Amino acid sequence: MLAVIKTGGKQYVVNPGQRIKIEKIEVEVGKEIVFNEVLLLENNGEVTLGTPFIEKAVVKGTVLTQDRYKKIIIFKYKSKKRSRVKNGHRQPFTEVKITEIK
């Protein structure tokens, strides 16, 4: 079984038992989360497409962690102008384990 869900402005292809890292959602660790925006379902070769979403289709998962990615460095430099800007950024994410696709 396979599903395509939409969350945080992005689309993810998920299977039961899979772990995914999505944009941060304010849910406590260990709680269940429900994704209602299902774009595509595939079950034993039978594909169902939504327009844009499939009604009554639900993907459930449990929140494993709330964390942040490794730091990335943003360095802007303009030669001969003595202009240098160095910034860092850590994007927060939520790790979810997909438990069920209905």
CORFEN-V821663 format. One record per residue. RES is the residue in one small letter. OMEGA is omega in radians with two decimals (NA if undefined). NEAR is the number of other C-alpha atoms within 10 Angstrom. D_CENTER is the distance of its C-alpha to the mean C-alpha in Angstrom with 1 decimal. Layout:
BEGIN
[[RES:OMEGA:NEAR:D_CENTER] [RES:OMEGA:NEAR:D_CENTER]]
END
This chain:
BEGIN
[[m:-3.04:15:18.5] [l:3.09:16:15.5] [a:3.01:22:13.1] [v:-3.12:18:10.9] [i:3.10:20:8.7] [k:3.08:16:7.8] [t:3.12:15:5.9] [g:3.14:9:6.5] [g:-3.14:7:8.6] [k:3.13:9:6.6] [q:-3.10:14:7.2] [y:3.01:15:6.4] [v:-3.03:14:9.6] [v:3.04:19:10.0] [n:3.05:18:13.3] [p:-3.13:16:14.8] [g:-3.10:12:14.9] [q:3.05:12:12.0] [r:3.11:17:9.9] [i:3.05:18:6.3] [k:-3.09:18:5.1] [i:3.05:18:2.4] [e:-3.02:14:5.2] [k:3.05:16:8.2] [i:-3.10:15:9.4] [e:3.08:8:13.1] [v:-3.12:14:13.6] [e:3.12:14:16.0] [v:-3.14:14:15.6] [g:-3.14:12:16.9] [k:3.11:11:16.3] [e:3.11:16:14.9] [i:-3.09:18:12.2] [v:3.08:13:12.6] [f:-3.12:14:10.6] [n:-3.09:17:13.5] [e:-3.14:20:12.3] [v:-3.07:25:12.9] [l:-3.06:21:14.1] [l:3.03:19:15.7] [l:3.07:22:17.2] [e:-3.12:13:19.3] [n:3.14:11:21.7] [n:3.11:7:24.7] [g:3.12:9:24.8] [e:-3.06:8:24.7] [v:3.08:12:22.1] [t:3.11:12:21.4] [l:3.09:13:20.0] [g:3.11:13:19.2] [t:-0.10:9:20.9] [p:-3.12:10:18.3] [f:3.10:16:16.9] [i:3.12:16:18.6] [e:3.10:12:20.6] [k:3.06:9:20.7] [a:-3.06:17:17.7] [v:3.01:16:15.4] [v:-3.12:21:12.7] [k:3.11:17:13.1] [g:3.07:23:11.7] [t:-3.12:20:12.9] [v:3.14:21:11.6] [l:-3.12:18:13.0] [t:2.93:16:12.8] [q:-3.02:17:12.3] [d:3.07:14:13.1] [r:3.10:13:13.3] [y:3.05:11:13.2] [k:-3.11:10:16.7] [k:2.99:11:18.8] [i:-3.10:11:19.3] [i:3.04:11:22.7] [i:-3.11:11:23.5] [f:3.11:10:27.2] [k:-3.05:10:29.1] [y:3.06:12:32.6] [k:-3.07:9:35.5] [s:3.09:7:38.5] [k:-3.13:6:41.9] [k:-3.09:7:40.6] [r:3.14:7:39.9] [s:3.11:9:36.4] [r:3.08:10:33.7] [v:3.12:9:30.6] [k:3.11:9:28.3] [n:3.04:10:25.1] [g:-3.13:9:22.2] [h:3.04:12:18.6] [r:-3.11:12:16.1] [q:3.08:12:12.5] [p:3.11:15:11.3] [f:3.04:17:8.1] [t:3.10:20:7.6] [e:-3.05:20:8.0] [v:3.01:24:8.2] [k:-3.12:21:10.9] [i:-3.09:21:11.2] [t:-3.01:16:14.8] [e:3.03:15:16.0] [i:3.13:20:15.8] [k:NA:10:18.7]]
END
